[in-house]
Amino acid sequence: MIALGRREPTIYAWDVEAPDADWTGWSGVTDNRYRARRRVAEALRAAGPDARAGAYGVIRQVELGFGGGLDYRDVGVVGRARLDCDIDAVVWT
């Protein structure tokens, strides 16, 4: 239950995957959008050479689920990222 006058914190869930490689990926949850961006960039750069070309990251704004546990309900995608291997830069869309 939410008390009047109090806002629930904004929560960001992030995932990095490389579907074309034998790599499990990374994920996390934070209350800071910029921290989520840093973590996605770090994970993309940390992927092995075989995973880097197809790896991508997604940041979603989420809310706590109604069950009261650690389940989240997606609010929407905040950003998508990939690593441009030619210039070694993380590209956000």
MOJOBEL-V180668 format. One record per backbone hydrogen bond with DSSP energy under -0.5 kcal/mol. NH is the residue of the N-H (numbers start at 0). CO is the residue of the C=O. If there is no record, write none. Layout:
# MOJOBEL-V180668
NH&CO, NH&CO
This chain:
# MOJOBEL-V180668
5&2, 10&61, 11&29, 12&59, 13&27, 14&57, 15&25, 16&55, 20&17, 22&20, 25&15, 27&13, 29&11, 32&30, 35&31, 36&32, 37&33, 38&34, 39&35, 40&36, 41&37, 42&38, 43&39, 44&40, 45&41, 46&42, 50&47, 51&47, 52&48, 53&50, 54&50, 55&16, 56&80, 57&14, 58&78, 59&12, 60&75, 61&10, 62&72, 64&70, 67&64, 72&62, 74&60, 75&60, 77&58, 78&58, 80&56, 81&90, 82&54, 83&81, 83&88, 84&82, 86&83, 87&83, 88&83, 90&81, 90&88, 91&89, 92&79
